[in-house]
Each structure stands twice: as C-alpha cells, then as structure tokens.
C-alpha cells in the first residue's frame, strides 16, 4: 500500500503515450525518380512537417501494395492517387507553391481529425 501514489503516474504516462501515437500523421512519399532526388524530397518534407512520420519513399508500383494506412501521400507522379489518405501532387524539388499546398492540406486534415 505504500506505493499506491506511483500508479497514477504510470497510468498518466500510458495515456499520454497512446494519445501521442494516435495523433502523429503518417506520410508516404511516392516517386519514381532516382534515390538522390527521392532523398532530397524526403528531407524537404521532414523539414516542412517535422511533427509527421514519413514512413517511406517508394515507387508508384510498390505504393499500390503498401500495407499500412496513411494520412497523406505526397506524390511526384501526377497520375498517382493513393487508396488511403489524401494524395498531394508535388514536383520532385518543392517549389514555394508546393510547400504552401502541403502545409495547407496538412492543416486542413488536422482540423478534420
């Protein structure tokens, strides 16, 4: 009975961890460009949306079979639409307009959730 005051701390920590895990938006990047350009796009997205989890950068063929549900798909292929989440089309090197579009779409998605 002496340690009863420790239990609420662990409970609070578990609740906070669960809420944090749920609230992180998952992003998939779809691009058929070279690894160097894909890495650049991934870096740009991570800098633009640091509070998201960029799961992977995959080709449009592999993205069709991506097993995990995502919130956003950022695609450098204008004809690709992901089956889960919102697809945002961008050039491989983000322009200022593309950056604004990503942030605007992300913020709109956050307000819905």
N, CA, C and O atoms as a GROMACS GRO file, in nm:
protein
  452
    1UNK      N    1   0.081  -0.121   0.000
    1UNK     CA    2   0.000   0.000   0.000
    1UNK      C    3   0.085   0.126   0.000
    1UNK      O    4   0.036   0.234  -0.033
    2UNK      N    5   0.210   0.115   0.036
    2UNK     CA    6   0.294   0.233   0.043
    2UNK      C    7   0.319   0.296  -0.095
    2UNK      O    8   0.341   0.417  -0.105
    3UNK      N    9   0.315   0.216  -0.201
    3UNK     CA   10   0.344   0.266  -0.336
    3UNK      C   11   0.220   0.300  -0.417
    3UNK      O   12   0.228   0.307  -0.540
    4UNK      N   13   0.107   0.320  -0.355
    4UNK     CA   14  -0.017   0.350  -0.429
    4UNK      C   15  -0.008   0.479  -0.508
    4UNK      O   16  -0.076   0.495  -0.609
    5UNK      N   17   0.075   0.572  -0.464
    5UNK     CA   18   0.088   0.701  -0.533
    5UNK      C   19   0.165   0.690  -0.664
    5UNK      O   20   0.160   0.782  -0.746
    6UNK      N   21   0.236   0.581  -0.688
    6UNK     CA   22   0.311   0.561  -0.812
    6UNK      C   23   0.217   0.522  -0.926
    6UNK      O   24   0.242   0.558  -1.041
    7UNK      N   25   0.111   0.450  -0.897
    7UNK     CA   26   0.019   0.401  -1.000
    7UNK      C   27  -0.037   0.512  -1.090
    7UNK      O   28  -0.036   0.494  -1.211
    8UNK      N   29  -0.085   0.624  -1.037
    8UNK     CA   30  -0.138   0.728  -1.126
    8UNK      C   31  -0.034   0.781  -1.225
    8UNK      O   32  -0.067   0.818  -1.337
    9UNK      N   33   0.092   0.785  -1.183
    9UNK     CA   34   0.197   0.832  -1.273
    9UNK      C   35   0.209   0.740  -1.394
    9UNK      O   36   0.217   0.788  -1.507
   10UNK      N   37   0.211   0.609  -1.371
   10UNK     CA   38   0.221   0.514  -1.482
   10UNK      C   39   0.098   0.519  -1.570
   10UNK      O   40   0.108   0.508  -1.692
   11UNK      N   41  -0.017   0.536  -1.511
   11UNK     CA   42  -0.141   0.546  -1.587
   11UNK      C   43  -0.139   0.670  -1.676
   11UNK      O   44  -0.173   0.662  -1.794
   12UNK      N   45  -0.098   0.784  -1.620
   12UNK     CA   46  -0.088   0.908  -1.695
   12UNK      C   47   0.010   0.894  -1.810
   12UNK      O   48  -0.017   0.938  -1.922
   13UNK      N   49   0.123   0.833  -1.784
   13UNK     CA   50   0.225   0.814  -1.887
   13UNK      C   51   0.171   0.726  -2.000
   13UNK      O   52   0.196   0.756  -2.117
   14UNK      N   53   0.098   0.622  -1.968
   14UNK     CA   54   0.041   0.534  -2.070
   14UNK      C   55  -0.062   0.607  -2.155
   14UNK      O   56  -0.064   0.589  -2.277
   15UNK      N   57  -0.146   0.690  -2.093
   15UNK     CA   58  -0.246   0.767  -2.166
   15UNK      C   59  -0.178   0.866  -2.260
   15UNK      O   60  -0.218   0.880  -2.375
   16UNK      N   61  -0.076   0.935  -2.210
   16UNK     CA   62  -0.004   1.032  -2.293
   16UNK      C   63   0.062   0.963  -2.412
   16UNK      O   64   0.060   1.016  -2.523
   17UNK      N   65   0.122   0.847  -2.390
   17UNK     CA   66   0.187   0.774  -2.498
   17UNK      C   67   0.085   0.732  -2.602
   17UNK      O   68   0.110   0.744  -2.722
   18UNK      N   69  -0.030   0.683  -2.558
   18UNK     CA   70  -0.134   0.641  -2.651
   18UNK      C   71  -0.185   0.759  -2.732
   18UNK      O   72  -0.204   0.745  -2.853
   19UNK      N   73  -0.207   0.873  -2.671
   19UNK     CA   74  -0.254   0.991  -2.742
   19UNK      C   75  -0.150   1.040  -2.841
   19UNK      O   76  -0.185   1.083  -2.950
   20UNK      N   77  -0.024   1.035  -2.805
   20UNK     CA   78   0.084   1.077  -2.894
   20UNK      C   79   0.091   0.985  -3.015
   20UNK      O   80   0.106   1.033  -3.128
   21UNK      N   81   0.082   0.855  -2.993
   21UNK     CA   82   0.088   0.760  -3.103
   21UNK      C   83  -0.025   0.781  -3.202
   21UNK      O   84  -0.005   0.768  -3.323
   22UNK      N   85  -0.143   0.813  -3.154
   22UNK     CA   86  -0.260   0.829  -3.239
   22UNK      C   87  -0.253   0.959  -3.318
   22UNK      O   88  -0.299   0.964  -3.432
   23UNK      N   89  -0.196   1.063  -3.260
   23UNK     CA   90  -0.202   1.195  -3.322
   23UNK      C   91  -0.096   1.222  -3.427
   23UNK      O   92  -0.104   1.323  -3.497
   24UNK      N   93   0.002   1.136  -3.441
   24UNK     CA   94   0.107   1.158  -3.540
   24UNK      C   95   0.057   1.118  -3.678
   24UNK      O   96   0.020   1.003  -3.701
   25UNK      N   97   0.058   1.214  -3.770
   25UNK     CA   98   0.014   1.187  -3.907
   25UNK      C   99   0.121   1.105  -3.980
   25UNK      O  100   0.240   1.132  -3.967
   26UNK      N  101   0.077   1.006  -4.055
   26UNK     CA  102   0.168   0.919  -4.130
   26UNK      C  103   0.170   0.964  -4.276
   26UNK      O  104   0.065   0.981  -4.339
   27UNK      N  105   0.291   0.981  -4.329
   27UNK     CA  106   0.310   1.030  -4.465
   27UNK      C  107   0.387   0.926  -4.545
   27UNK      O  108   0.486   0.870  -4.497
   28UNK      N  109   0.341   0.902  -4.667
   28UNK     CA  110   0.411   0.816  -4.761
   28UNK      C  111   0.450   0.902  -4.881
   28UNK      O  112   0.367   0.977  -4.932
   29UNK      N  113   0.573   0.891  -4.924
   29UNK     CA  114   0.618   0.965  -5.042
   29UNK      C  115   0.628   0.866  -5.158
   29UNK      O  116   0.691   0.761  -5.147
   30UNK      N  117   0.565   0.901  -5.270
   30UNK     CA  118   0.565   0.817  -5.388
   30UNK      C  119   0.638   0.890  -5.500
   30UNK      O  120   0.599   0.999  -5.540
   31UNK      N  121   0.746   0.828  -5.548
   31UNK     CA  122   0.826   0.890  -5.651
   31UNK      C  123   0.901   0.784  -5.730
   31UNK      O  124   0.955   0.690  -5.672
   32UNK      N  125   0.905   0.801  -5.861
   32UNK     CA  126   0.979   0.709  -5.948
   32UNK      C  127   1.112   0.770  -5.992
   32UNK      O  128   1.175   0.719  -6.085
   33UNK      N  129   1.154   0.877  -5.926
   33UNK     CA  130   1.282   0.939  -5.958
   33UNK      C  131   1.396   0.863  -5.892
   33UNK      O  132   1.374   0.763  -5.825
   34UNK      N  133   1.518   0.912  -5.912
   34UNK     CA  134   1.638   0.846  -5.856
   34UNK      C  135   1.639   0.857  -5.704
   34UNK      O  136   1.568   0.939  -5.646
   35UNK      N  137   1.721   0.774  -5.641
   35UNK     CA  138   1.733   0.773  -5.495
   35UNK      C  139   1.780   0.908  -5.442
   35UNK      O  140   1.737   0.951  -5.334
   36UNK      N  141   1.867   0.974  -5.516
   36UNK     CA  142   1.918   1.104  -5.472
   36UNK      C  143   1.805   1.207  -5.466
   36UNK      O  144   1.791   1.279  -5.367
   37UNK      N  145   1.724   1.213  -5.571
   37UNK     CA  146   1.612   1.308  -5.572
   37UNK      C  147   1.506   1.270  -5.470
   37UNK      O  148   1.446   1.356  -5.407
   38UNK      N  149   1.483   1.141  -5.454
   38UNK     CA  150   1.385   1.096  -5.354
   38UNK      C  151   1.430   1.132  -5.213
   38UNK      O  152   1.348   1.171  -5.130
   39UNK      N  153   1.558   1.119  -5.187
   39UNK     CA  154   1.613   1.156  -5.056
   39UNK      C  155   1.598   1.306  -5.032
   39UNK      O  156   1.567   1.349  -4.920
   40UNK      N  157   1.619   1.384  -5.136
   40UNK     CA  158   1.602   1.529  -5.125
   40UNK      C  159   1.456   1.564  -5.094
   40UNK      O  160   1.429   1.647  -5.008
   41UNK      N  161   1.363   1.500  -5.164
   41UNK     CA  162   1.220   1.525  -5.139
   41UNK      C  163   1.183   1.485  -4.997
   41UNK      O  164   1.109   1.556  -4.930
   42UNK      N  165   1.233   1.372  -4.951
   42UNK     CA  166   1.204   1.326  -4.815
   42UNK      C  167   1.257   1.427  -4.712
   42UNK      O  168   1.188   1.458  -4.615
   43UNK      N  169   1.377   1.477  -4.734
   43UNK     CA  170   1.434   1.577  -4.644
   43UNK      C  171   1.351   1.705  -4.641
   43UNK      O  172   1.329   1.763  -4.535
   44UNK      N  173   1.305   1.747  -4.759
   44UNK     CA  174   1.223   1.867  -4.767
   44UNK      C  175   1.091   1.848  -4.690
   44UNK      O  176   1.047   1.939  -4.620
   45UNK      N  177   1.029   1.732  -4.706
   45UNK     CA  178   0.902   1.705  -4.637
   45UNK      C  179   0.923   1.698  -4.486
   45UNK      O  180   0.841   1.750  -4.411
   46UNK      N  181   1.031   1.634  -4.441
   46UNK     CA  182   1.060   1.625  -4.297
   46UNK      C  183   1.082   1.764  -4.237
   46UNK      O  184   1.038   1.791  -4.125
   47UNK      N  185   1.149   1.852  -4.311
   47UNK     CA  186   1.171   1.987  -4.262
   47UNK      C  187   1.041   2.066  -4.260
   47UNK      O  188   1.019   2.147  -4.169
   48UNK      N  189   0.958   2.044  -4.358
   48UNK     CA  190   0.832   2.117  -4.370
   48UNK      C  191   0.730   2.070  -4.266
   48UNK      O  192   0.656   2.152  -4.210
   49UNK      N  193   0.726   1.941  -4.240
   49UNK     CA  194   0.629   1.882  -4.147
   49UNK      C  195   0.702   1.796  -4.043
   49UNK      O  196   0.692   1.674  -4.046
   50UNK      N  197   0.775   1.858  -3.952
   50UNK     CA  198   0.853   1.779  -3.856
   50UNK      C  199   0.768   1.697  -3.759
   50UNK      O  200   0.818   1.602  -3.699
   51UNK      N  201   0.642   1.733  -3.743
   51UNK     CA  202   0.557   1.661  -3.649
   51UNK      C  203   0.490   1.538  -3.710
   51UNK      O  204   0.408   1.473  -3.646
   52UNK      N  205   0.524   1.506  -3.835
   52UNK     CA  206   0.468   1.388  -3.901
   52UNK      C  207   0.571   1.276  -3.905
   52UNK      O  208   0.690   1.297  -3.880
   53UNK      N  209   0.524   1.157  -3.935
   53UNK     CA  210   0.613   1.041  -3.952
   53UNK      C  211   0.618   1.006  -4.100
   53UNK      O  212   0.520   0.957  -4.156
   54UNK      N  213   0.732   1.031  -4.164
   54UNK     CA  214   0.749   0.992  -4.304
   54UNK      C  215   0.786   0.844  -4.302
   54UNK      O  216   0.896   0.807  -4.262
   55UNK      N  217   0.692   0.761  -4.345
   55UNK     CA  218   0.710   0.616  -4.333
   55UNK      C  219   0.811   0.562  -4.433
   55UNK      O  220   0.895   0.479  -4.397
   56UNK      N  221   0.803   0.608  -4.559
   56UNK     CA  222   0.891   0.553  -4.660
   56UNK      C  223   0.881   0.636  -4.788
   56UNK      O  224   0.789   0.715  -4.805
   57UNK      N  225   0.977   0.615  -4.877
   57UNK     CA  226   0.972   0.669  -5.012
   57UNK      C  227   0.972   0.547  -5.103
   57UNK      O  228   1.068   0.470  -5.104
   58UNK      N  229   0.865   0.530  -5.179
   58UNK     CA  230   0.850   0.411  -5.263
   58UNK      C  231   0.811   0.451  -5.405
   58UNK      O  232   0.763   0.562  -5.429
   59UNK      N  233   0.831   0.358  -5.497
   59UNK     CA  234   0.788   0.380  -5.635
   59UNK      C  235   0.636   0.368  -5.643
   59UNK      O  236   0.573   0.314  -5.553
   60UNK      N  237   0.579   0.419  -5.750
   60UNK     CA  238   0.433   0.413  -5.765
   60UNK      C  239   0.385   0.268  -5.772
   60UNK      O  240   0.274   0.238  -5.729
   61UNK      N  241   0.467   0.178  -5.827
   61UNK     CA  242   0.430   0.037  -5.834
   61UNK      C  243   0.425  -0.025  -5.695
   61UNK      O  244   0.330  -0.097  -5.662
   62UNK      N  245   0.527   0.002  -5.612
   62UNK     CA  246   0.532  -0.054  -5.476
   62UNK      C  247   0.428   0.012  -5.385
   62UNK      O  248   0.379  -0.051  -5.292
   63UNK      N  249   0.394   0.138  -5.412
   63UNK     CA  250   0.299   0.209  -5.327
   63UNK      C  251   0.160   0.147  -5.333
   63UNK      O  252   0.085   0.153  -5.235
   64UNK      N  253   0.126   0.088  -5.444
   64UNK     CA  254  -0.006   0.025  -5.458
   64UNK      C  255  -0.024  -0.090  -5.360
   64UNK      O  256  -0.137  -0.126  -5.326
   65UNK      N  257   0.086  -0.148  -5.314
   65UNK     CA  258   0.081  -0.262  -5.222
   65UNK      C  259   0.132  -0.225  -5.082
   65UNK      O  260   0.161  -0.313  -5.002
   66UNK      N  261   0.142  -0.095  -5.054
   66UNK     CA  262   0.191  -0.052  -4.923
   66UNK      C  263   0.091  -0.096  -4.817
   66UNK      O  264  -0.027  -0.061  -4.826
   67UNK      N  265   0.134  -0.171  -4.717
   67UNK     CA  266   0.041  -0.236  -4.625
   67UNK      C  267  -0.021  -0.146  -4.519
   67UNK      O  268  -0.126  -0.179  -4.464
   68UNK      N  269   0.042  -0.034  -4.489
   68UNK     CA  270  -0.001   0.047  -4.377
   68UNK      C  271  -0.095   0.160  -4.421
   68UNK      O  272  -0.078   0.217  -4.529
   69UNK      N  273  -0.193   0.190  -4.337
   69UNK     CA  274  -0.283   0.302  -4.364
   69UNK      C  275  -0.207   0.432  -4.336
   69UNK      O  276  -0.135   0.442  -4.237
   70UNK      N  277  -0.224   0.530  -4.424
   70UNK     CA  278  -0.154   0.657  -4.409
   70UNK      C  279  -0.254   0.772  -4.408
   70UNK      O  280  -0.369   0.756  -4.449
   71UNK      N  281  -0.208   0.888  -4.361
   71UNK     CA  282  -0.291   1.007  -4.362
   71UNK      C  283  -0.271   1.088  -4.490
   71UNK      O  284  -0.366   1.143  -4.545
   72UNK      N  285  -0.145   1.093  -4.536
   72UNK     CA  286  -0.111   1.172  -4.655
   72UNK      C  287  -0.015   1.096  -4.744
   72UNK      O  288   0.075   1.027  -4.696
   73UNK      N  289  -0.035   1.109  -4.873
   73UNK     CA  290   0.058   1.058  -4.972
   73UNK      C  291   0.107   1.179  -5.049
   73UNK      O  292   0.027   1.252  -5.107
   74UNK      N  293   0.237   1.199  -5.050
   74UNK     CA  294   0.294   1.308  -5.128
   74UNK      C  295   0.357   1.242  -5.250
   74UNK      O  296   0.450   1.163  -5.238
   75UNK      N  297   0.305   1.276  -5.368
   75UNK     CA  298   0.346   1.208  -5.489
   75UNK      C  299   0.408   1.302  -5.591
   75UNK      O  300   0.356   1.411  -5.617
   76UNK      N  301   0.520   1.259  -5.648
   76UNK     CA  302   0.584   1.333  -5.755
   76UNK      C  303   0.529   1.287  -5.890
   76UNK      O  304   0.568   1.341  -5.994
   77UNK      N  305   0.441   1.188  -5.889
   77UNK     CA  306   0.377   1.136  -6.010
   77UNK      C  307   0.234   1.191  -6.016
   77UNK      O  308   0.149   1.154  -5.935
   78UNK      N  309   0.209   1.280  -6.112
   78UNK     CA  310   0.079   1.348  -6.121
   78UNK      C  311  -0.038   1.254  -6.148
   78UNK      O  312  -0.153   1.291  -6.124
   79UNK      N  313  -0.012   1.134  -6.196
   79UNK     CA  314  -0.121   1.041  -6.226
   79UNK      C  315  -0.148   0.943  -6.112
   79UNK      O  316  -0.240   0.862  -6.121
   80UNK      N  317  -0.069   0.948  -6.006
   80UNK     CA  318  -0.085   0.853  -5.896
   80UNK      C  319  -0.176   0.907  -5.787
   80UNK      O  320  -0.159   1.021  -5.742
   81UNK      N  321  -0.272   0.826  -5.745
   81UNK     CA  322  -0.359   0.858  -5.630
   81UNK      C  323  -0.356   0.739  -5.536
   81UNK      O  324  -0.383   0.626  -5.577
   82UNK      N  325  -0.323   0.764  -5.410
   82UNK     CA  326  -0.314   0.655  -5.313
   82UNK      C  327  -0.454   0.618  -5.264
   82UNK      O  328  -0.542   0.704  -5.256
   83UNK      N  329  -0.475   0.492  -5.233
   83UNK     CA  330  -0.606   0.442  -5.195
   83UNK      C  331  -0.647   0.478  -5.052
   83UNK      O  332  -0.766   0.474  -5.021
   84UNK      N  333  -0.553   0.513  -4.965
   84UNK     CA  334  -0.588   0.562  -4.832
   84UNK      C  335  -0.524   0.699  -4.813
   84UNK      O  336  -0.416   0.725  -4.867
   85UNK      N  337  -0.588   0.782  -4.740
   85UNK     CA  338  -0.533   0.915  -4.713
   85UNK      C  339  -0.547   1.008  -4.832
   85UNK      O  340  -0.596   0.970  -4.938
   86UNK      N  341  -0.505   1.129  -4.812
   86UNK     CA  342  -0.513   1.232  -4.914
   86UNK      C  343  -0.383   1.232  -4.995
   86UNK      O  344  -0.274   1.223  -4.939
   87UNK      N  345  -0.395   1.241  -5.128
   87UNK     CA  346  -0.277   1.247  -5.215
   87UNK      C  347  -0.251   1.392  -5.253
   87UNK      O  348  -0.340   1.463  -5.301
   88UNK      N  349  -0.128   1.435  -5.232
   88UNK     CA  350  -0.087   1.571  -5.267
   88UNK      C  351   0.020   1.559  -5.375
   88UNK      O  352   0.124   1.497  -5.352
   89UNK      N  353  -0.004   1.618  -5.491
   89UNK     CA  354   0.092   1.611  -5.601
   89UNK      C  355   0.189   1.728  -5.595
   89UNK      O  356   0.148   1.844  -5.580
   90UNK      N  357   0.318   1.698  -5.607
   90UNK     CA  358   0.422   1.800  -5.599
   90UNK      C  359   0.531   1.770  -5.702
   90UNK      O  360   0.544   1.657  -5.748
   91UNK      N  361   0.610   1.873  -5.737
   91UNK     CA  362   0.729   1.846  -5.818
   91UNK      C  363   0.836   1.782  -5.730
   91UNK      O  364   0.829   1.792  -5.607
   92UNK      N  365   0.933   1.716  -5.790
   92UNK     CA  366   1.035   1.646  -5.712
   92UNK      C  367   1.117   1.741  -5.625
   92UNK      O  368   1.159   1.702  -5.516
   93UNK      N  369   1.141   1.862  -5.671
   93UNK     CA  370   1.204   1.965  -5.589
   93UNK      C  371   1.095   2.065  -5.556
   93UNK      O  372   1.042   2.132  -5.645
   94UNK      N  373   1.062   2.075  -5.427
   94UNK     CA  374   0.946   2.154  -5.387
   94UNK      C  375   0.961   2.303  -5.417
   94UNK      O  376   1.061   2.366  -5.382
   95UNK      N  377   0.860   2.355  -5.483
   95UNK     CA  378   0.852   2.500  -5.506
   95UNK      C  379   0.784   2.562  -5.385
   95UNK      O  380   0.731   2.490  -5.300
   96UNK      N  381   0.785   2.694  -5.377
   96UNK     CA  382   0.718   2.762  -5.267
   96UNK      C  383   0.567   2.732  -5.269
   96UNK      O  384   0.505   2.713  -5.165
   97UNK      N  385   0.510   2.728  -5.389
   97UNK     CA  386   0.367   2.697  -5.402
   97UNK      C  387   0.336   2.555  -5.354
   97UNK      O  388   0.236   2.533  -5.287
   98UNK      N  389   0.422   2.460  -5.388
   98UNK     CA  390   0.404   2.321  -5.343
   98UNK      C  391   0.414   2.311  -5.192
   98UNK      O  392   0.338   2.238  -5.128
   99UNK      N  393   0.509   2.384  -5.133
   99UNK     CA  394   0.524   2.384  -4.988
   99UNK      C  395   0.397   2.437  -4.920
   99UNK      O  396   0.350   2.379  -4.822
  100UNK      N  397   0.344   2.545  -4.973
  100UNK     CA  398   0.221   2.603  -4.917
  100UNK      C  399   0.105   2.504  -4.930
  100UNK      O  400   0.023   2.492  -4.839
  101UNK      N  401   0.097   2.436  -5.043
  101UNK     CA  402  -0.009   2.339  -5.067
  101UNK      C  403  -0.001   2.222  -4.968
  101UNK      O  404  -0.104   2.178  -4.916
  102UNK      N  405   0.120   2.174  -4.941
  102UNK     CA  406   0.138   2.065  -4.845
  102UNK      C  407   0.095   2.109  -4.705
  102UNK      O  408   0.020   2.038  -4.638
  103UNK      N  409   0.142   2.225  -4.662
  103UNK     CA  410   0.109   2.274  -4.528
  103UNK      C  411  -0.041   2.299  -4.516
  103UNK      O  412  -0.102   2.264  -4.416
  104UNK      N  413  -0.101   2.359  -4.618
  104UNK     CA  414  -0.245   2.387  -4.617
  104UNK      C  415  -0.326   2.257  -4.609
  104UNK      O  416  -0.420   2.247  -4.531
  105UNK      N  417  -0.288   2.159  -4.688
  105UNK     CA  418  -0.358   2.029  -4.687
  105UNK      C  419  -0.340   1.959  -4.554
  105UNK      O  420  -0.435   1.899  -4.501
  106UNK      N  421  -0.220   1.965  -4.498
  106UNK     CA  422  -0.192   1.903  -4.369
  106UNK      C  423  -0.277   1.968  -4.259
  106UNK      O  424  -0.337   1.899  -4.178
  107UNK      N  425  -0.280   2.101  -4.257
  107UNK     CA  426  -0.357   2.172  -4.154
  107UNK      C  427  -0.506   2.144  -4.169
  107UNK      O  428  -0.576   2.130  -4.069
  108UNK      N  429  -0.555   2.135  -4.292
  108UNK     CA  430  -0.697   2.102  -4.313
  108UNK      C  431  -0.727   1.962  -4.263
  108UNK      O  432  -0.833   1.938  -4.205
  109UNK      N  433  -0.635   1.868  -4.286
  109UNK     CA  434  -0.652   1.731  -4.238
  109UNK      C  435  -0.648   1.723  -4.087
  109UNK      O  436  -0.720   1.643  -4.028
  110UNK      N  437  -0.566   1.805  -4.023
  110UNK     CA  438  -0.558   1.808  -3.878
  110UNK      C  439  -0.688   1.861  -3.817
  110UNK      O  440  -0.730   1.815  -3.711
  111UNK      N  441  -0.751   1.956  -3.883
  111UNK     CA  442  -0.875   2.013  -3.831
  111UNK      C  443  -0.990   1.912  -3.839
  111UNK      O  444  -1.080   1.913  -3.756
  112UNK      N  445  -0.985   1.824  -3.939
  112UNK     CA  446  -1.089   1.721  -3.953
  112UNK      C  447  -1.079   1.616  -3.844
  112UNK      O  448  -1.181   1.567  -3.796
  113UNK      N  449  -0.956   1.582  -3.806
  113UNK     CA  450  -0.933   1.473  -3.711
  113UNK      C  451  -0.976   1.505  -3.571
  113UNK      O  452  -0.962   1.421  -3.481
   0.00000   0.00000   0.00000
